[in-house]
């Protein structure tokens, strides 16, 4: 396995553990002047699971990512891409 950053490995592991279609999970990581952006693509059926009631699951995942990023002195954000939406090219 390639040297995957801790934040990307963490979010990929958690998402594949909670969704019903783990093969559809795709996590990409981009670094820019604002920090690190983790883009998550999942199956349409799993959107509710990942976002959670009132967005609490997604909010919790973002908080944990920020904690991981703080250990590396990096600002980490997560974007959940809607199924069928084209992710912005970096």
C-alpha positions as CSV (number, residue, x, y, z in Angstrom):
1,X,0.0,0.0,0.0
2,X,1.3,3.5,-0.9
3,X,2.0,6.0,1.8
4,X,-1.5,7.3,2.4
5,X,-1.8,10.4,4.6
6,X,-3.4,9.8,8.0
7,X,-6.5,12.0,7.4
8,X,-7.3,10.3,4.1
9,X,-6.8,6.8,5.5
10,X,-9.0,7.6,8.5
11,X,-11.9,9.0,6.5
12,X,-11.7,6.1,4.0
13,X,-11.7,3.5,6.8
14,X,-14.6,5.1,8.6
15,X,-16.8,5.6,5.5
16,X,-16.2,2.1,4.2
17,X,-17.2,0.8,7.7
18,X,-20.5,2.6,7.9
19,X,-21.9,2.5,4.3
20,X,-23.7,-0.4,2.7
21,X,-21.7,-0.2,-0.6
22,X,-18.1,0.2,0.5
23,X,-16.8,-0.4,-3.1
24,X,-18.5,2.8,-4.2
25,X,-16.5,5.0,-1.7
26,X,-13.9,7.2,-3.4
27,X,-11.7,9.6,-1.4
28,X,-9.5,12.1,-3.0
29,X,-7.1,14.6,-1.2
30,X,-6.0,17.9,-2.6
31,X,-3.6,20.4,-1.0
32,X,-3.9,24.1,-1.8
33,X,-3.3,27.5,-0.2
34,X,-6.3,27.1,2.1
35,X,-5.2,23.7,3.4
36,X,-6.2,20.1,2.7
37,X,-9.5,19.3,1.0
38,X,-10.8,15.7,1.3
39,X,-13.4,15.0,-1.4
40,X,-15.7,12.0,-0.7
41,X,-17.8,10.3,-3.4
42,X,-20.3,7.7,-2.2
43,X,-23.3,5.8,-3.6
44,X,-26.6,7.6,-3.7
45,X,-28.1,5.0,-1.3
46,X,-25.5,5.8,1.4
47,X,-25.9,9.6,1.4
48,X,-28.3,9.6,4.3
49,X,-26.0,7.4,6.3
50,X,-22.9,9.5,5.8
51,X,-24.7,12.9,6.3
52,X,-26.7,11.6,9.3
53,X,-29.7,13.2,11.0
54,X,-29.5,16.9,10.8
55,X,-26.0,16.5,9.3
56,X,-24.5,15.3,12.6
57,X,-22.5,12.4,11.2
58,X,-20.8,14.6,8.6
59,X,-20.2,17.3,11.2
60,X,-18.6,14.8,13.5
61,X,-16.4,13.4,10.7
62,X,-15.3,16.9,9.9
63,X,-14.4,17.6,13.5
64,X,-12.3,14.5,13.8
65,X,-10.5,15.4,10.5
66,X,-9.7,18.8,11.9
67,X,-8.2,17.1,15.0
68,X,-6.0,14.9,12.8
69,X,-5.0,17.9,10.8
70,X,-4.1,19.9,13.9
71,X,-1.5,17.2,14.8
72,X,0.1,17.9,11.4
73,X,-0.4,21.7,11.5
74,X,-2.8,21.5,8.6
75,X,-6.3,22.8,8.1
76,X,-8.4,19.9,6.8
77,X,-11.9,20.1,5.3
78,X,-14.2,17.4,3.9
79,X,-16.6,17.9,1.0
80,X,-19.3,15.3,0.2
81,X,-20.0,15.1,-3.5
82,X,-23.6,14.5,-4.5
83,X,-24.0,11.3,-6.6
84,X,-24.0,12.3,-10.2
85,X,-22.3,15.6,-9.5
86,X,-19.0,16.2,-11.2
87,X,-16.2,16.9,-8.7
88,X,-14.4,20.1,-9.4
89,X,-11.0,19.5,-11.1
90,X,-8.1,20.8,-9.1
